[in-house]
Every structure is written in structure tokens, then in C-alpha cells.
Amino acid sequence: MSGYDYTITIFIGHGKIENGKQFLGAWNAIPFEVEKLKNNSSRQLIIIDACSSRIGDENIATLETADLENRKLPETLASEVEESKHIYNKGIGKSLLNSTCILHAVSIGEIATIDNANRGLFSGAVTRLVTKWLHSSSYGEILTIDKLFEEIDIYFKKMYPKQKPRIEGSCNLPFAVNPFI
């Protein structure tokens, strides 16, 4: 992936720590090191929605979709999408080169909170928090990963205090731009 300005990699599954290294895997796959998710892009975000204490045989979680029915995209959608891309690219340009940010669903050694009604709690929380941000932010505003993680941390302390997400690396990268007027 050399030559790319910014890549986003998402892993939803299971994980464990062995001999100081984090491994990921699905129920029917051979575990691999987190390092394998890193690439040669100038900036990278990796989101890991997995335990760090076991690789089991449970079903992979599904994500909840964001409900934005009450928001309107601008009439001149094509030009507004291009403007959003321009704003997003400026945000990427302001972030550090050769930076990798990893968002982990849990702290080292933790098992993710099991809630059978809401599997994939971390990914679902990211979706809900970005949707909430879209409803409260202004057109053209950028949500950085640092700011998103602050909201994730508050959410988990309130809703699932036994699960402690963590952030690793340089995370002043853009995550979303509000395209709504």
C-alpha cells in the first residue's frame, strides 16, 4: 500500500496476547499478529473489535447501521461531496506523516463485554457515536480519531465500565467530515 496517504483497516473477531504479542483470528482461521494489519501507507487507522485474552469459536458480531433519515444532504450533492473530500484531504494533510493509530476494543488481557442483544459493542458504539456527532456538528466539521476516542471512552465508562477500550499511536487523523447542511 505504499504511496497511499491514508488507509483504514477494521478487524472484528477474536484476539489474545501471547508472549507480549497480540494475535487476532476468526473462529475458523489461524491466528495472526496485529503487525500484519500494518501497511506502508503514510497514515493508517486500525480498528480492532476483539478481546485480547482469547480466540474462541463464537459468531462474529454484526454492525448496527446509522440512522440519518432526518438529515438532508445538500441539493448540489456532487459539488458538496467534492467539498467534503477536499476538507477531509486537508485534515489528512495536517496530520503527521508515517503515523499509525490503533483503536482497541479492550485493554490488554481483557475479555470484551458480552451482550447477546448488542454483539460487536465497540463497532456499534463507534457507529452510534459518529451518528450522534453528525447530528450535533456543523457542515464541513472534521471529527478526528482523538476526539472520537474521547467519546468512546466516556461511553464505555458509563455503559460498560468493565470494558476499557484503548488507543495506541499518533491519532490526530480525520475520521469523518459532516456533509449535511
N, C-alpha and C positions, 0 to 999 in steps of 0.2 A: 504494500500500500504506500510505498514511497511516492512522494510528490503530492499527496493529499494534504490539504490544510487542516482538516478536522474529521475524525471518524467517531462514530458511536457504536459500541458493541454491547449487547444486552444478553445476559445468560440467566435463565430461570431453570432451576433444578436443585441439585443437592451438592453439598460440599463438606470437606473435612480438612483438618490440619494434621499433617504427619511430618515429623522431624523438622518442624519450623516452616514448612511449605504448605500453601493452600492448594488443595485439589478440588476439582469440580467434576460432576458427572450426572448423567441421567440414569434412571433405574436400569436401563439395559445397555449402558455404554461403559467403556473402560475409562476410569478417572484420568484427568489431565491437569497439569499445573496451570494456575491462573496466568502465569507468564505467557502461556500460549495464546492468550487473548490479545496481548500487546502486539502492535504492528509498528510500521515505520512512518506513520503519518506525523505531521508536525505537532498536532494536538490530538488527544484521544480521551474520550469519556468511556469508561467501562462501568456498567451497572450489573451487579451480581445479586440476584434474588435467590439466595441459597443459605443453608445452615453452614456453620464452619466446624461442626462436630460429628457429622455422619453423612454417608451417602447411602440412602435407603432405596426402597422399592415402591415408594408412594407415587401416586399420579402427579404429573406435572400440573402446576396451577394454571388457571386461565385468567386473563386480564379483564377487568371491567372497562366498558367503553365510556368515554367522556360525554356528558350531556350538555351540548351547547345550543340546543334548539332555540332558545330565546335570544341568541346573539345574531346579529346580521353581519355578513361580510359586505364590504363596500360594493356599490353598484359597478364600479370600474374594476372588477376583480383582477383582471390580468395586470394592470398597472400597479395595483395595491400589493399583489403577490410579489412583483418585482421589487417594489419598495421595501417589503418585509425582508426579502432576500438581501437587499443592499444593507439594511440595518443590521441583520444577523451577521453578514460578512464583515461589517465594520467592527462588531463585537468580537468576532474571531481574530481580526487583525490586532485588536488591543490586548489580547491575551498572550501569555508567554509562549514562545516557540519551544518545541521539544518538551511539552508538558503532558503528563498522563494523570488523569483523575479517576479514582475508582470509588464508586459508591457501593458499600456492602450492606446487605440487609441486616446483618448481625455483627456483634463484636466477636473477637477470636474466642473459640471454644463454646459459643452459644448455639442453641437449637432455636430455630425460628418458631415463633408462637404459632400454634396450630389452632386454626379457627375454621372448621369444616364449611361454614357458610361463606367464608371470605378467604379462599385459598389465594396464595400469592399476595400476602398482605403488603409487602414492600412495594411491589409493582403497582398494585391497586392504589396504595397511598400516594405514590408519585403521580399517577393519573388524576386522582381526586385533587391533589394539591395544585397541580398545574391548571386544572379546570377552575378551581377557586381563584387562582391568581389571574387567569384570563378574565374572570368576571369583575375583578377589582382593580385591574391595571388599566393603563391608558394605551391608546393606539400607538404602536411603534416602540413601546417599552420593552426592554430586554430582561428576561429572568435568567440570572446566572446560576451555575450549579451551586456555588457557595450559598446563595440566598435560598435556593430550593432546599438544600440540605438543612439550613436553619429551620425551615418549616417542617421538614421530615422529622427532625429531632424533637421539636415541640409536639408534633402529632403523636409520635410513639411514646413519649414521656406521659402523655395524657391518656392515650387509648390502650397501649400495650407496654406498660412500664418494664416488663421483664425482658423485652427485646430492645437491644441498644444498637441501632444502625451506626456505622462508622464511615468516615470519609478518609481517603488516602491520596496524597499528592497535591499538585497545584490545580485548583479548581475554580479559577476565575474565568471559566469558559461560558459562552452563552448556551442556554438550554432551549429557550423559546423566545419568540417575538410575538407580541399581541397584534394580530392582523385585523381586529374588529374595531369598528367605529362606534 
